[in-house]
């Protein structure tokens, strides 16, 4: 009887905590990535060193740069492979090819899952791969 009572009283707490934020995954913490594909299209740098890149830190912060502006924000790893990025803040310089940068930031904030396949980071939104990134040199 005591075990049954304990289970009935404890179950709401167990369920409430089952959807909470998970510890930072070692597969993302302290890693840096460079954009390779954006919505299925290969990304070709317009200028030397202009490929968008990002870094996940161990304290759930994300930072990087688009084609010209820097950005920063937070990320949360939830149960399974669920990933929540944003909101992101960014500098406001106007540069050529801002449409690519806007798409990159939109894709990051639309991410709801991730996976690492063949050493590349795939970010998914609504079940579709929206970004593919390769490890950045030195990460």
C-alpha positions as CSV (number, residue, x, y, z in Angstrom):
1,X,0.0,0.0,0.0
2,X,2.8,2.4,0.9
3,X,4.5,1.7,-2.5
4,X,1.3,2.4,-4.4
5,X,0.8,5.6,-2.5
6,X,4.4,6.7,-3.2
7,X,4.1,5.9,-6.9
8,X,0.8,7.9,-7.2
9,X,2.3,10.9,-5.4
10,X,5.7,10.8,-7.2
11,X,4.4,10.3,-10.8
12,X,3.4,14.0,-11.4
13,X,7.0,15.1,-10.4
14,X,8.6,12.4,-12.6
15,X,6.4,13.4,-15.6
16,X,7.0,17.2,-15.0
17,X,10.7,16.7,-15.1
18,X,10.8,14.4,-18.1
19,X,10.6,17.3,-20.6
20,X,13.2,19.5,-19.0
21,X,16.4,20.7,-20.5
22,X,19.1,18.0,-20.7
23,X,22.7,18.5,-19.9
24,X,24.8,19.9,-22.7
25,X,25.7,17.1,-25.1
26,X,29.4,16.5,-25.5
27,X,28.7,16.2,-29.3
28,X,27.9,19.9,-29.5
29,X,29.7,21.6,-26.5
30,X,32.8,23.5,-27.5
31,X,32.5,22.7,-31.2
32,X,32.8,25.0,-34.2
33,X,31.2,24.5,-37.5
34,X,31.2,26.1,-41.0
35,X,28.2,26.1,-43.3
36,X,28.2,23.8,-46.3
37,X,24.5,23.5,-47.3
38,X,21.6,25.9,-46.8
39,X,18.2,24.5,-47.5
40,X,19.8,21.8,-49.7
41,X,21.9,24.2,-51.8
42,X,25.7,24.1,-51.6
43,X,27.0,27.4,-50.2
44,X,29.8,29.0,-52.2
45,X,31.6,31.9,-50.4
46,X,31.2,35.2,-52.2
47,X,34.4,36.5,-50.6
48,X,37.4,34.8,-49.0
49,X,36.5,33.6,-45.4
50,X,32.8,34.7,-45.8
51,X,31.2,31.3,-45.2
52,X,28.9,31.5,-42.2
53,X,30.1,29.7,-39.1
54,X,28.9,29.0,-35.6
55,X,30.2,27.8,-32.2
56,X,28.4,26.0,-29.5
57,X,29.9,26.6,-26.0
58,X,29.5,24.4,-23.0
59,X,27.4,27.1,-21.2
60,X,24.6,26.8,-23.7
61,X,25.6,29.9,-25.7
62,X,25.8,29.9,-29.5
63,X,27.8,32.5,-31.5
64,X,29.2,33.0,-34.9
65,X,28.9,35.1,-38.0
66,X,26.8,35.1,-41.1
67,X,28.2,36.3,-44.4
68,X,29.1,39.6,-42.7
69,X,27.4,40.1,-39.3
70,X,28.2,38.5,-36.0
71,X,25.4,36.8,-34.0
72,X,25.0,35.3,-30.5
73,X,22.3,33.8,-28.4
74,X,21.5,30.6,-26.6
75,X,20.7,27.0,-27.3
76,X,19.0,24.2,-25.4
77,X,19.3,20.5,-25.9
78,X,16.1,18.8,-24.9
79,X,15.2,15.1,-24.8
80,X,16.6,12.9,-27.6
81,X,18.0,15.0,-30.5
82,X,15.8,18.0,-29.9
83,X,17.5,21.3,-30.2
84,X,16.2,24.8,-29.6
85,X,18.3,27.8,-30.9
86,X,17.6,31.4,-30.2
87,X,16.5,34.0,-30.1
88,X,19.6,35.3,-31.8
89,X,20.9,38.9,-31.7
90,X,23.2,40.1,-34.5
91,X,25.1,43.2,-35.6
92,X,23.4,45.3,-38.3
93,X,26.0,46.0,-40.9
94,X,24.7,46.1,-44.4
95,X,26.7,44.0,-46.8
96,X,26.2,42.4,-50.2
97,X,24.4,39.1,-50.2
98,X,22.3,39.8,-47.0
99,X,19.7,37.5,-48.3
100,X,22.0,34.5,-47.7
101,X,22.7,35.7,-44.2
102,X,19.0,36.3,-43.4
103,X,18.3,32.7,-44.6
104,X,21.1,31.3,-42.4
105,X,19.8,33.1,-39.3
106,X,16.2,32.0,-40.1
107,X,17.3,28.4,-40.5
108,X,19.2,28.4,-37.2
109,X,16.1,29.8,-35.4
110,X,13.9,27.2,-37.2
111,X,16.0,24.3,-36.0
112,X,14.2,21.8,-33.8
113,X,16.5,18.7,-34.1
114,X,20.1,17.9,-34.8
115,X,22.3,14.9,-35.7
116,X,25.9,14.3,-36.5
117,X,26.3,12.1,-39.6
118,X,29.7,11.2,-41.1
119,X,31.3,14.0,-39.1
120,X,28.9,16.7,-40.3
121,X,26.3,18.5,-38.2
122,X,22.8,18.4,-39.7
123,X,20.3,20.8,-38.3
124,X,16.6,19.9,-39.0
125,X,13.4,21.8,-39.0
126,X,10.1,20.0,-39.1
127,X,11.9,16.8,-40.1
128,X,13.7,18.3,-43.1
129,X,17.5,19.0,-43.2
130,X,17.8,22.7,-43.4
131,X,21.6,23.2,-42.6
132,X,24.6,21.0,-43.1
133,X,27.8,22.2,-41.4
134,X,31.3,20.7,-41.5
135,X,33.7,21.0,-38.5
136,X,35.7,24.2,-38.6
137,X,39.4,23.8,-38.6
138,X,40.8,23.7,-35.0
139,X,37.5,22.5,-33.3
